[in-house]
Amino acid sequence: MSKNKAQTANWKERRRFHAVKLKNNGWKHREIATALDVSEGAVSRWFKRVEENGKGSLHARPHTGRPAELTDKEKRLIPDYLGQGAEAYGFRGAVWTCPRIRKVIEWEFGVSYHRSHIARLLKELKWTPQQPVERASQRDERQIRRWRKEVWIETKKSRFGT
């Protein structure tokens, strides 16, 4: 649990325990709700929990979120699959991108993740997706400069009359 979440849970927990103290001092539900800036329903639920399960039921519980779809063992296998290379899975070029990795995880484990989650998963595994190079490897910068200086200027002059 992050520090902020722990602090949030702690003050809420303290508020619930404070409500019990106020009740023990003879306060009514409505007075407690007003003093603690909560609904009367919340106060009632807290006291019902205490009645059924004791004061320990007022302690904060961590919110674990959705269960992971891949086990830790399966996650550790991902780098092995990616180590075979993108072309082994039928992709053109050797670059691993998030959409490609997403497909491999789907093929190998039958689990479909959102594309943006793949980056988080890779970070957890200390892998980084690769960005494909936007320019062709055959690109000749000298030829491009020559074309811009000679051919394009002539084309522009003849076409636009400058």
Summary of the structure (lengths in Angstrom):
residues: 162
radius of gyration: 30.9
end to end distance: 67.7
largest distance: 96.1
contacts: 345
relative contact order: 0.07
helix: 65%
strand: 0%
